[in-house]
Amino acid sequence: MRGSRPPKDSIFVLAVVLVLGGTALLFLTTGAMPGPSRLWPLGVAAAGSAMLYLGATRSLASAWLFTGTAFILSAILLIVRGFLEWPLSWYWPLFMVVLGLSSLVPGWRRYRRLRAAYLVPALSFVVLGFFFALFSFDVIRFSFRRFFSEWWPVFLITAGLVLLTLHLLNRARFARSSERPGT
């Protein structure tokens, strides 16, 4: 289309200001968040929105996408924490989940699908985050040290199952590629 231009960045900035400002005001007017001092995570969300936007609209490194997503998800976690008034000793493992989920975004943008190079570390962080959260939120009532001293062989079993799965997937991929004509 002749003469068409991309949308102005000012529209994005206005949209973010309206959403975050409206959210802050809604928390204050409804009394859901007592006092403006607990609204600082919205500033983290604003910074994350800017990084995510720049990473998505400019040809910037995937680190911008990762960092922007991590900031936004961390802000959401901190806002939820503000409502529930959790101490840091409880919710710190959830930041591992945030990092795992954030690492999926650059891979998705680059390849338009999930790739093992991004998926395996992401799932590792998510699983470890939820695992440590079980101890932090007292779902598992005994210490991590005791758990590890009794259950460490599970890590060997898991590693063996992962290697077995990878081996079987590679064999199946090799069989499919050797069946193709002209290969």
SVG drawing of the C-alpha trace seen along z (x, -y; Angstrom):
<svg xmlns="http://www.w3.org/2000/svg" viewBox="-14 -10 36 56">
<polyline fill="none" stroke="black" stroke-width="0.4" points="0.0,0.0 1.5,-3.3 2.1,-5.9 1.3,-3.6 3.5,-4.0 3.9,-1.9 1.9,-3.1 3.5,-5.8 5.3,-4.7 3.4,-7.4 0.2,-5.3 1.9,-2.4 3.2,-4.7 -0.3,-6.1 -1.8,-2.7 0.7,-1.5 0.2,-4.6 -3.6,-4.2 -3.6,-0.5 -1.0,-0.8 -2.4,-4.1 -5.9,-2.8 -4.9,0.3 -3.1,-1.7 -6.1,-4.0 -8.5,-1.0 -6.5,0.6 -6.6,-2.6 -10.2,-3.5 -11.5,0.0 -9.2,0.3 -7.8,3.5 -4.2,2.2 -3.8,0.2 -1.8,-2.9 0.2,-3.8 3.5,-2.5 2.6,1.1 2.0,0.1 5.7,-0.1 5.6,3.1 3.6,1.2 6.8,-0.8 8.5,2.6 5.7,3.5 6.1,0.2 9.8,0.8 9.1,4.4 6.5,3.2 8.9,0.8 11.7,3.4 9.2,6.0 7.9,3.4 11.4,2.4 12.5,6.0 9.5,6.9 9.3,3.9 13.0,3.2 15.6,5.7 17.1,5.7 18.6,8.7 16.4,11.4 17.7,10.2 15.2,7.4 12.3,9.8 13.5,12.0 14.1,9.1 10.8,7.3 8.8,10.5 10.7,11.2 9.9,7.7 6.2,8.0 5.8,11.4 7.8,10.4 5.5,7.3 2.4,9.5 4.0,11.8 4.8,8.9 1.3,7.4 -0.2,10.8 2.3,11.0 1.1,7.6 -2.5,8.8 -1.6,12.0 1.2,10.4 3.6,13.3 7.1,13.0 10.0,13.3 11.0,16.7 7.8,18.1 7.5,16.8 11.2,16.6 11.0,19.9 8.2,18.4 10.8,16.1 12.5,19.2 9.2,20.0 9.1,16.4 12.6,16.8 11.7,20.1 8.6,18.7 10.4,15.6 13.0,17.6 10.4,19.1 9.5,15.7 12.7,15.0 12.8,18.6 9.2,18.3 9.8,15.0 12.9,16.2 11.7,19.6 7.9,19.3 7.8,22.6 9.2,24.1 12.7,25.4 14.6,27.6 17.4,25.1 14.8,22.8 12.3,25.3 14.6,27.5 16.1,24.7 12.7,23.1 11.1,26.2 14.0,26.9 13.5,23.5 9.7,23.9 10.0,27.4 12.7,26.4 10.7,23.3 7.6,25.3 9.6,28.0 11.2,25.5 7.9,23.7 6.5,27.0 9.0,26.6 8.5,22.8 4.8,23.0 5.0,26.0 3.2,28.4 6.1,30.8 6.4,30.6 10.0,31.8 13.2,30.0 14.8,30.0 17.9,31.5 16.0,34.5 14.1,34.8 17.3,34.7 19.1,37.2 16.4,39.8 15.2,39.1 18.4,38.2 18.2,41.5 15.1,40.0 17.5,37.6 19.4,40.6 16.1,42.2 14.9,39.0 18.2,38.4 18.0,42.0 14.4,41.5 15.2,38.3 18.2,39.9 16.0,42.9 13.3,40.6 15.9,38.6 17.4,41.8 14.0,43.1 13.1,39.8 16.4,39.6 15.9,43.2 12.4,42.4 13.6,39.2 16.5,41.2 14.0,43.9 11.7,41.3 14.5,39.5 15.9,42.8 12.5,43.8 12.2,40.6 12.8,41.2 16.0,39.5 17.8,39.6"/>
</svg>
